[in-house]
Amino acid sequence: MVLVDVKMLSGFTPVMSSIEELENNGQVMKSEVKNDHVLFFLEKVWGIANSFTFSVEQSNHVSNIQPAPVMVYDYYEKGRQAAIMP
């Protein structure tokens, strides 16, 4: 199992219907929204390319918005990870 941890941009929140759609169509097994992070749990991803998208909406005006990091973890071996840092 793989865990994808998406940190929300300052001033933005995830659109819950877009996250629920990912679960309903089987693209993600499970998702959680905690604090300013969206966590996606994926199964059976070894050896294949996988991508998905979800929507966010601006809830507060923030100047000079910076990109947010995305971390990908092996759920069972936390030492195996990758990160996209802006």
C-alpha positions as CSV (number, residue, x, y, z in Angstrom):
1,M,0.0,0.0,0.0
2,V,1.2,3.5,-0.8
3,L,0.3,6.7,1.1
4,V,0.3,10.0,-0.9
5,D,0.4,13.0,1.5
6,V,-0.6,16.3,-0.2
7,K,-0.1,19.5,1.8
8,M,-2.7,22.1,1.0
9,L,-1.6,25.5,-0.3
10,S,-2.0,28.3,2.2
11,G,-5.5,29.7,1.9
12,F,-6.9,26.7,0.0
13,T,-9.1,23.7,1.0
14,P,-9.9,20.5,-0.9
15,V,-13.2,20.1,-2.6
16,M,-14.6,17.1,-0.8
17,S,-16.8,15.9,-3.7
18,S,-13.7,15.6,-5.9
19,I,-12.0,13.4,-3.3
20,E,-15.2,11.3,-2.8
21,E,-15.3,10.7,-6.6
22,L,-11.7,9.3,-6.5
23,E,-12.9,6.8,-3.9
24,N,-16.1,5.9,-5.7
25,N,-14.4,5.3,-9.0
26,G,-11.7,3.1,-7.4
27,Q,-8.7,5.4,-8.1
28,V,-7.9,5.6,-4.4
29,M,-8.8,3.0,-1.8
30,K,-9.3,5.6,1.0
31,S,-8.7,9.2,1.8
32,E,-8.4,11.4,4.9
33,V,-8.3,15.1,5.4
34,K,-6.3,16.1,8.4
35,N,-5.3,19.7,9.3
36,D,-3.9,21.1,6.1
37,H,-3.1,17.7,4.5
38,V,-5.0,15.3,2.2
39,L,-3.9,11.7,2.6
40,F,-4.7,9.2,-0.2
41,F,-4.2,5.4,0.3
42,L,-3.5,3.4,-2.8
43,E,-3.2,-0.3,-3.4
44,K,-1.5,-2.3,-6.1
45,V,0.7,0.4,-7.6
46,W,4.0,-1.4,-8.0
47,G,5.4,-1.4,-11.5
48,I,2.7,0.9,-13.0
49,A,2.3,4.6,-13.5
50,N,-0.6,6.1,-11.7
51,S,-2.0,9.6,-11.6
52,F,-5.2,11.2,-10.3
53,T,-6.4,14.7,-9.7
54,F,-8.7,16.4,-7.2
55,S,-10.0,20.0,-6.9
56,V,-9.2,22.7,-4.4
57,E,-10.8,26.0,-3.8
58,Q,-9.5,29.2,-2.3
59,S,-11.0,29.9,1.1
60,N,-8.8,32.8,2.1
61,H,-6.9,35.4,0.1
62,V,-3.2,34.8,0.4
63,S,-0.5,36.9,-1.3
64,N,2.6,35.3,-2.9
65,I,1.2,31.7,-2.9
66,Q,4.0,29.1,-2.9
67,P,3.8,25.5,-4.2
68,A,3.1,22.9,-1.7
69,P,5.0,19.6,-1.2
70,V,3.7,16.1,-2.0
71,M,5.2,13.1,-0.2
72,V,4.7,9.5,-1.3
73,Y,5.4,6.7,1.3
74,D,5.4,3.0,1.3
75,Y,2.7,2.5,4.0
76,Y,4.5,-0.5,5.6
77,E,8.1,0.8,5.3
78,K,8.1,4.5,6.2
79,G,11.8,4.7,5.2
80,R,10.8,4.2,1.5
81,Q,9.6,7.5,0.3
82,A,9.7,10.1,-2.4
83,A,9.0,13.8,-2.3
84,I,8.2,16.6,-4.8
85,M,9.4,19.8,-3.2
86,P,8.9,23.0,-5.0
